[in-house]
Amino acid sequence: MDDPREHILRQAAKLFAQKGYAASSLNELAAAMSYSKGAIYNYFSSKQELYDAIIIASLGGLQRAAEAAVDPRAPAADQLKAYMVAHATYLSDNYDSFVTMLVGFSGMADAPLKADALALRDVHEGLLRRILADGIAQGAFRGALGGADPAMAGRAVLSLLSWMARWFDPAGKKSAREVAEDYFDMLVNGLKA
C-alpha cells in the first residue's frame, strides 16, 4: 500500500457514503480494512476528524479539477461546459468521497477546518460565477441565464451537478461527461422547441 492515510480516507468514504456517518464506526472501518483500530488512530484522532478530512480532500480535488479544465482565454460558453464536465467527472471518479462531502459538509465540527472547507467551496463557486459574469458581459449569456444574477445562475448549475449524486450511477448507461453535456445544452439552449 503506497499511502495508508489515503487508503483509510477512501475506505472511510465508501463506508460513510453507504451507511451514513452516524451508523458507521471506526471498529467497522478497521474490520473492513483488516486494520486494527489503533492503526487508524495513527492517522486520525477520531471518526469526526476522518470525516472532516474526506470533506476537505473532496472540495480541494473538485476545485483543482475545475481550475485545470477551464481555459480562461476560451469563450465563456466553452469555459462553462469545461467546468460542468470537470465537476461531473470528479463526482463520478470520486463518487463515495463526493457523496460523503455533499451530505457531511454542514456537519463539520472543527471550526478551522470548516473555514478551510468554506474557502475551497467559495473558490470553486467563484470560478463558476466569474465564467457566468464574463459570459453576460460578452453577450454570450442572456441576462445571466434567464434573468438571474451570476450567483443565482451559479447555484442552479451547482445544484444540477452536485445533486447528480442522488441518482447518478458511475457504472450506468450515461457517463458523467454525457450528463454534464446534456445539462449544459439544456442551460444554454433552453427547453423550448
SVG drawing of the C-alpha trace seen along z (x, -y; Angstrom):
<svg xmlns="http://www.w3.org/2000/svg" viewBox="-41 -43 45 51">
<polyline fill="none" stroke="black" stroke-width="0.4" points="0.0,0.0 1.5,-3.3 -0.3,-5.7 -2.1,-4.2 -3.7,-7.6 -5.2,-7.9 -6.3,-4.2 -8.1,-4.9 -9.8,-8.0 -11.1,-6.1 -12.4,-3.2 -14.0,-5.5 -15.7,-7.5 -17.1,-4.3 -18.5,-3.3 -19.9,-6.8 -21.4,-7.0 -23.1,-3.6 -24.2,-3.8 -24.0,-7.5 -21.8,-9.0 -23.9,-8.2 -24.4,-4.5 -20.7,-3.9 -18.0,-3.1 -14.2,-3.1 -14.4,0.6 -16.4,1.4 -13.9,-0.5 -10.9,1.2 -12.5,4.7 -13.4,3.9 -9.8,2.9 -8.2,5.7 -6.6,2.9 -6.6,2.5 -8.5,-0.5 -5.1,-1.7 -3.7,-1.8 -6.4,-4.2 -5.7,-6.3 -2.1,-6.6 -3.6,-8.9 -6.8,-10.2 -7.7,-11.0 -11.4,-10.5 -14.2,-9.5 -15.1,-13.2 -11.5,-14.1 -11.6,-11.4 -15.0,-12.7 -13.7,-16.2 -10.6,-15.2 -12.7,-13.5 -14.7,-16.7 -11.6,-18.9 -9.9,-16.4 -13.1,-16.3 -13.6,-20.0 -9.9,-20.5 -10.0,-17.9 -13.1,-19.3 -11.7,-22.8 -8.4,-21.7 -10.3,-19.6 -12.3,-22.6 -9.3,-25.0 -7.4,-22.6 -10.2,-22.1 -11.2,-25.8 -9.1,-27.8 -9.7,-31.4 -8.9,-32.5 -11.7,-30.4 -15.2,-31.7 -17.4,-31.8 -19.7,-29.0 -16.6,-26.7 -15.4,-27.6 -18.9,-26.8 -19.0,-23.4 -15.5,-22.6 -16.4,-23.5 -19.5,-21.4 -17.8,-18.4 -14.9,-18.7 -17.4,-18.9 -19.5,-15.9 -16.4,-13.8 -14.9,-14.5 -18.2,-13.4 -18.1,-10.2 -14.4,-9.4 -14.7,-10.1 -18.2,-9.1 -18.0,-7.9 -15.9,-10.8 -18.2,-13.3 -21.3,-11.8 -19.7,-12.0 -18.7,-15.6 -22.1,-16.6 -24.0,-15.1 -21.5,-15.9 -20.4,-19.4 -22.9,-21.1 -21.9,-18.6 -18.2,-19.6 -17.2,-20.1 -13.8,-21.7 -14.1,-25.4 -10.7,-26.0 -11.4,-23.0 -14.9,-24.2 -13.4,-27.6 -11.0,-25.8 -13.9,-23.9 -15.9,-27.1 -12.9,-28.8 -12.4,-25.8 -16.1,-25.9 -16.0,-29.6 -13.1,-29.4 -14.8,-26.6 -18.1,-28.6 -16.3,-31.8 -14.8,-30.4 -18.2,-29.5 -19.6,-32.9 -16.7,-34.6 -17.4,-32.4 -21.1,-33.4 -20.4,-37.1 -17.9,-37.1 -20.4,-35.4 -23.0,-38.0 -20.6,-40.8 -19.5,-39.3 -23.2,-38.8 -22.8,-35.0 -25.4,-34.5 -28.7,-36.3 -29.4,-38.3 -27.4,-35.8 -29.2,-32.7 -32.7,-33.9 -32.7,-37.0 -30.8,-35.6 -27.6,-37.2 -24.3,-35.1 -24.7,-34.0 -28.2,-32.6 -27.3,-31.1 -24.2,-29.5 -26.3,-28.0 -28.6,-26.5 -25.6,-25.0 -24.1,-23.6 -27.4,-22.1 -27.8,-20.3 -24.3,-18.9 -23.8,-18.2 -27.2,-16.5 -26.4,-14.1 -25.1,-12.1 -28.7,-11.2 -29.4,-9.4 -26.2,-9.1 -24.6,-5.6 -20.9,-5.8 -21.4,-2.4 -24.7,-3.4 -25.7,-4.0 -24.6,-7.6 -21.2,-8.9 -20.8,-11.9 -19.4,-13.8 -22.6,-13.0 -24.8,-14.1 -22.9,-17.3 -23.1,-18.0 -26.9,-17.4 -27.2,-19.8 -25.0,-22.3 -27.2,-22.1 -30.3,-22.5 -29.0,-25.5 -27.5,-27.3 -30.2,-26.3 -33.2,-26.0 -36.1,-23.6 -38.2,-25.5 -38.6,-23.8"/>
</svg>
